[in-house]
Amino acid sequence: MKMKSSFFYTIRENIKDEESNSGNLLVRSGMVKKVGNGIYMYMPLGFNVLKKIENIVREEMNNADAIELIMPNILPEDIYVESGRRDVFGDSMFGLKDRYKRNYVLGPTHEELFVMAAKEKVKSYKDFPFNLYQIGIKYRDEPRPRFGLIRIREFVMKDAYSFDADLKGLDLAYQKMFDAYKVIFDRIGIDYKIVTADTGAMGGLLSEEFQAVTDIGEDTLVLCESCDYASNIEVSKCVNLGISSDEEELSKEMVLTPNAGTILEVANLLNEEPSKFVKTLIYNIDNKFYACLVPGDREVNETKLLKLLKGQNIELALPEDVIRITNANVGFAGPIGLDIPVIIDDEIANMKNFIVGANKSDYHYKNVNLCDFTYTIKDDIKNVKEGDPCPVCSKPLIFKKGIEIGNTFKLGTKYSKDLNLYYTDQHNNLLPTYMGSYGIGIERIMASVVEQNNDEHGIIWPMEIAPYKVAIIIINTEDEAQTKYANELYNELNKMGIETILDDRETRPGVKFNDIDLIGIPIRITVGYKIKENIVELKLRREKDSSDVSINNVKEKIKIYTNID
């Protein structure tokens, strides 16, 4: 691309409505333009990056024997009703009607459609295995689109689905995809962690996430530096050491705690540590209320709680419901005397003489023990904390933030049973198909790479996905020698398969340098007054200093840096 005659622009000032570094830089560099809340257009430079990421994904999917197809995005709503997921997606799914008033949706995910495709082939055990994938657009009505391309309403996703006769076949297919994912993210050059995750709305036997490590990540990654343990905090196990307090159990006592509705306020009033408290939270789970108890210095893990109760929807009870259930103001709930099910975290079973709300405004109970109330379920329902013991090796756990850029699911027979994808085995038995699901967010990769690779000057693209590998800058476009050599080098590099951009604009050198740094081109060649000595300047975007290179050696240097044979 020759910049003088091409579509190219940059923005000097930071973008006011972009709260993430990547969103700000991608807009400023002319890679993308915001159209609406969570909706972006991809300008030529950004389109180049997006397509390079897609091509890497496509190459590795093909290498793993997956077969590409294209799915529609306007889908009859009945498809999701039949699978039972229309209500699960709820308002996150865009709905529309055709001219005959029939209900349609914009596809948020395509498991149902891939099952429909598989039915055309699957009849016998001899029809397995196979793996289908697409790279296409998904639509989700995010309530809070944010962080540029990281959480948007229209996005490009690679989704693949494997089909096998049994669990053994699924295990092999899953591992094949898992290995392909590692190759993809290694090629792109992204810093990532692989963590165990909740199966969520997808359901199934196992879910693992590929998380780009970055401070703005919405997910908390629980990691052990002493072993391979890695988990999303949603499903991270808390180790119950099983050490019971050796205190003598005392009789409960109601104490006045005026205007103290938080753990910290009551702790200060009673001169006790938060760990001495048990927190009672009232939850509405599938329209049924539960009192959930965790130690005072812990938080309820809603994912664990929902999975424990095999529920679909969870939310904290409304203040008016809490007041009705406890007969007290919010902040004074406790387990004693409640007529709703009580669920306690397993750590509470080891506690004695703890403090709880008294279900009476401005009062708490102290010296409460398990014998003072009835509970329905005891289980691990709290969030792990940084420094807790690792469930595998007992060493302290650490936290990092991550952006989910890929996921893998062992779906098992969930969708095949729901959608009637059966086959006949060698004994003429009718059996459900085993499925796996494998997704990658293309834009999320793009944004995550920028979050991890930038400086005060702009983006620093890894070589594999940079919009151009080399930028040639002409210092003085009126100098015939500079212009002649720059154009010759530009043509030669492009013929060699090294994508090159030529800054032949009639503007100040400082503007050119700033723009090339902002858009993040890995290699910069500056053609200036030293061309009369057959010298040009070579600079790598990741390095601070530049070096003089003879024009006789410049192509070889570039070939080395770009790994071109």
N, C-alpha and C positions, 0 to 999 in steps of 0.2 A: 504494500500500500504506500503510495506517495501522498503525503499528508496535504500538500498544497491543493491537490485536485480531488481529495476524498472527503467523506463525511467524518469530521473529527472536531471535538470540542472538549474543553475541561472547564471546571468551575473553581474559581479561586477561593471562595469563602466556604466555611463549613455549612452543612445543610441543617437548618433549624429543627426539622421534624424527624431527623434520623438519630435515634438514641444510641445506636451501636456504632463502633468504629468501622466495621465492615460496611454497614449501610451508608455511612457518611462517605467513605472512600469510593465505594462502587458508584455512587451518584456523582460525586465530584469528578471522578476520572472519566465520566461519560460512558461507563459500562452499562448502566441501567438508568431508567427514569421512572419515577413514581407516578402512577396514573390515578390511583385511589388508595384507600386504606387496605393494605395488604395485597395490592395489585401493581405489578411492574411490567414495563416493556424492556426488552433487551436490545440495546443499541449494538452497532457492528462489533465493537471490541468485546463487549460482554457476551454477545452471541458466539464469537470465536471461542471464548473460554468455555462457555456452556457446551458447545459441540465437542470440544476436546475431552471434557469430562465424560460426556456421553460415549464418545468413541472408545475411551479406555474401558468403560463399563461394558460396552458392547463386545469388544474384543475378548475380554475375560469371560463373559457369559458364553460366547461362542466356543471359546477354548474349553469350557466346562460342559460342552455338549448341550447347552440350552438352545432352544429354537425360538426365534423372534417372530412375533405377530403384532397386529394392531387391534385394539379393542375400541368400541365406541364409547362416548362419554355421556350421551343423552340416553338414559336407560329407563325402562318401565319401572315404576315404583314397586310393582308387585314382586319383582325379583328379590328385593330386600325384605319385603313382608314375608315371603315364603321362607327365607333363611332365618327369620326372627331378628334381623339386625336393623330394621327400619326404626324401631323404638330405641334401640341402643344408640344409634347415631343422633336421633332427635333433631334438634335445631342446627346441628353441625352439617346437616345435609341440605344442599340447595334443592328446592322443589319448584316445579313448573308444570303448567298444563298446556296441552296442544289445543288446536282449534276445536277439537271435539270434546274438550274438557276432561281428557284422560290425564291421569297423574304420571309425571315423569320426574326423574331426579338427575342431577349432574353427579357422575360417578366419583365418590370419595375414595373408593378402593374396589378391586375387581375380582375378589375370590369367587363370587357367584358366577361371573361371566366365564372365568377360566374353567369352572366345573362344567358349564354348558358346552364349552369347546371340547373338553375332555370326553364328554358323553358321546361325541361323534366317533371316537376311536375305541373307547373302553368297552369291551364285551367279555374278554377272556383274560386269564392270567398271562397269556402269551403277549398281550398288548403292552406290557410294562417292561422296563421303566421308560419314562420320558419327562421332559422339563420344558415348559413354555414360558416365554417372558415377553414383555413389552417395555418400551420407554415412551411414556405418554403423560398427558396432563391429568391431574386430579383436582377436585374442587372440594374445599371444606370451608364452611362459614365460621371461621375462627372468631370467637367473641372479642379477642384482643390481639389482632395482628401486631407484631412488634419485631424489633431488632432486624430491620431491613428484610433480607431474604430468608431469615431463619424461621419466622412464623408468618406465613402468607396464605391467601385464600385460593390462589391458583398456582399450581406448582408442577414441575416435571419430576416424575418418579419412575424408577425402574422397578417393576415388580415381576418376580418369577415364581412359578409354582411347579413343584415336582409331584409326580404321581407314581405310586408304587403299590405292589400287591400286599406288602406286609411291613412290619416295623423294621425288620432288618434292612429291607430295601430303602425305607425312609432314612434310616441312619446313614447309609452310604451316600444317598443323594444330599442329605443335609451337610455332611462333611465336605462333599465336593463344592457346594456353594460357599460354605464357611471358608475353605481354603482360597476360593476365587476372590472372596471379599478381601482377604488379607493382601492378595496380590494387587487388587485394584487400589486400595488405600496406600499401600507402599509405593506404587508407581506414581500416584498423585503427589506424594510427599507430605502427607498429613500426619500430625501427631494424634494418635487415637488409642483408646483402651477398649477392650471387649469385656462387657459386664453381663451378668445374669439379670434378667428383667421380668416384669410382670407381663403375662400374656394378654391382659386387658380385654378389649372388645374382640380381638382376634381369637382368643381362646386357644385351646390346644395343650400340648404336653410340655413344651419348653420354649422359652424366648430368650434370645441373647441380642444385645445391642452393641453396635460399633459407635463409640462416642468420641467426638473430637474434643480434645481437652482445651478449654478456654474459660476465662473468668466470667464471661457473660452467659455461660451455659445455663439452661433452665433445669437441668438434671443434676442431682448430687451423686457422684460416684464414690462408692465405698471401696477402698483399696487396701491391700496389705503389701508392704514393701519387703516382707520376709518370705512370702509365699505367693502363689498365683491367684489368691482369692480376689475377686473383683465382682461387684454387684451394684445395681442401682439401689439407692436407699429405699425405694418403694418395697423391695423384697429382701433387703439385707437382714439376715438373722441376728437377733440379739442373744448373746450367750448368757444363759441363766446359770450363774455359778452355784446356785443351790445352797448358799450359805445363809442359814437362818440366824436371825438376831438371838442373842443369848439373854436378852432382857426378860425380866419377869413381867408377864402380862398384867396390866393394871385395869381398873374399871374405867369405862368411858366417862367422860365428864364434859358437859356442855359449857362453853365459855363465850363471853360476850366479845364480839369482834366488830365493833361499829364501823360502817363505811369501808370495811376492808374486804373487797370482793375479788382480789387477785392473790396468787400465791405469795408474791413478794410483799404485798401490804400486810397479809396475815403473818408472814414469817417475821417481819419487822415488829409487829405488834406483840407477838408471843415470844420473840427472841429465840426463834427456832430456824434451823437450816431448811431450805426448800426440799431437800431429800427426805425430810421427816414427814412431808405431806403426801397425800394421795389425792390426785386431781380427778374430779368427776365431770365428764362431758356427756351431754345428752345428744344423741345422734338420731336422725331420721333416716332409716335404711329401708328402701322400698315401702315407704309409708307406714313403717312400724318403728316405735321409739325404743332405744336402748340406752342404758347408762353404762358408760365405758370408763374404766378406772385405770390410770397409769400413775407411776411415781411422780411427785410434784415437780421434779427437775427433768421430766421427759415429756415427749409429745406423742399423741396418738398417731399411728401409721394407718391412714384410712384405706390404703390398698390392702394391707394385711387384714384389716377388719372386714372389708367387703368380701374378700376371698374366704375368710373364715365362715361368714354367714351365707356364702354362695349368693350374694346379692348383686344387683345391677346398678343401683343408684344410691349415693350416700351424700348427706349434707348435715351440717350442724343444725340442730333444732332451732326454730325461730324463738326469739326472746319470749313471746307470748306463750309458746308451747312449754318452754322451760319453767316459766312462772306457774303455769297450770299443773305441770307434773310434780313440781317440788313444793308448791305452795310457798315459794320464797322468791326474792329477787334474784336476778342472774348473778352468779358469783358465790352462791351459798348452797349449791347442789352437793348432795352426798348420797351414799348408797343405803343408809339406814332408813327403813320404812318405805322405800319406793315400791310401787306396784307395777313397774316395768322390768323386763329382764336386765340383769346386771352382769356385765362382762368385765373380768379383771385381768390385767397383765400378769403373767406368771411370776414376775419379780415380787409382786405384792404378797404372794404366799409366804415369802421369807421375812416379811416385815412385821414388826410388833409396835403397838402403842403409837400409831400414826394419827395424823390429823386430817379430818374431812369436813366438808360442809355439813351443816345440821338440818338442811331443808327448812330453815327458819331464817328470815332476814336478820342480818347482823349477828349471826351465831355460827360457831363451829363446834365440832366435837374433837376433843383430844383423847389420847390413850385408847384409840379404836383398834380392835383386832378382828380377825376373820370371823370369830364366833358372834360378833355383834350384828352381822347382816348375812343375807343369803345371796350367793351369786350363782349364775347359770352356767357360765363358761369361764375357764381359765386358759389363757394362751398367750403367745407372744404377739402383742398388738401395739408395741411402741416402736418409735424410730431409734435406730442405732445412733450413738454419739461418737464423735471423733475421739480416739483414745481408748474406746471399748476394745475388749479382746477379740481377735480374729476368730471366727468360728472354726477355722481349720488348724491354725498353729498357735493361737492364743496371744500372738504379738499385737501391739497396739495398731488400730486401724487409722488410716488417714482419709481425708475427704478431698476430692477435686470436683470442679464443675465441668460439665460436658454438654455438647450439642449432639443429639442423636442424628447420625448421618446414614446409618444402615441398621437393618434388623433382620434376624432370621428366626423363623418359627417352625417348630414341629407341630403341625396342626393335628396330626393323627387322622381320625375318621370323623371329626366334628362336622365338617362341611359336606363330606360325601354322604353321611347319614341324613343330614338335614335336607340335602338336595338330590338324594337318591342316585348317587354315583356308585353303583355296585358292579361287580364282575363275577364270573363263574370260575371257580378254581378247578384243578385237575380231577377232583372228586365230584364235580358238578354241584358244589355248594355255592350259594350266592353270598358274597362277602363285600364289605365296604372297602373302598380305596383309601390308602394312606397318602396324605398330602403334606407337603412342606411349603412354606411361604417365605419369600426373600425380597426385601425392599431396600432401595437406596434412594435418598433424596438428592437430586442433582444440584439444585440451587443451594441447599444446605451445605453441600461440599464446597461450593464456590465461596459462600460467605464464611465458612469455617476456615478455609485456607487464608482468606484475607485477615480474619481475626488473629491468626497465628503468625502471619507473615506481613508485617508492615513496620514502618518507622515514621519519623516526623515528616518525611518527604512524600510518603505515599505507600502504595502497594509494592510488595516484593513477590512476584509470581514464581512458583517453582517452574523449572524448565518445561516439564511435560504438559502443562496446561496454560502457559503464558499465551496471550493473544498473538504475540509475535516473539520470536526468540532473540532477534537482533534489531536494534534501532541504529540507523546511521544518521548523524546530525551534520549538516553542512553549516559551518560557521558563517561563511560569506557566500551567498548564492550568486553574487555578481562576479566572484572569482572563478574564471573558466576552469582552472586546474582542479579546484576543489569540487566543482559541480560535475566535471567529467569523470573524475575517479569515483566519486560517491555513487553516481549512476551506474558505472561499470561494476562496482562491488555489489551494489543492490541487485543487479540483474544476475550476476554470477551466483550469489548466495541463494537466490530464489530458485535458480536452475538446479542447484545442489540439493534442493528440498529443505533449505533452512529459511523458514518464514521470516521475512525482513520488512521493516517499515523504514521509509526514507523521509526524514524531516527536511523538506526542501522549501519550507515556508520562508517568506521574507519578513522575518521578525528577529528580535534580539536573541542572542545565544542563551541568555539566562532564562528566557521564557521557554525555549526549546528544552534545556536541561531539566527545568522544573516539571514540564509536561511529561517527559519520558520517565522521570523518576516517579511521578504521580501514577502513571498507568502501569508501572512496574515491569518494564521490559528487562529481561535478565542480563543482556549484553548490550553495551552502548559503544559504538564506534564514532569518534568525533574526527571529522575531516576539516582541518584548519590550515593555518599558514605553514605548518611543517610539511605539508604535502609536497612542497618544492624540494624537500630533503627525503622524499619517499617515506615519510613517517606519519602515522595516524595515532590517535589516542584510544586505548581500549580500557573500558571500565566495567566491572561486574556490579550489578545492582546491589548485591549483598555485601560488597566490600567498600571501604571508605576511599581507598586510593586508586588512582588510575596509573597506567603505564604506557610508555611510548612503544609502538610496535612497527616494524618495517612492513611496508605493503607487500613484500615478498613472503612474509610469514603470517599475515593476518588471517587468511583463510584457514590455515592449518590450526591456528589458535582457536578459531571459532568452531572448527570441526571437533576439537577436543572437548571444549566446553559444552557443546550440544550433543555429544556422543554420536555424531554422524560419521559413518565409515567412509 
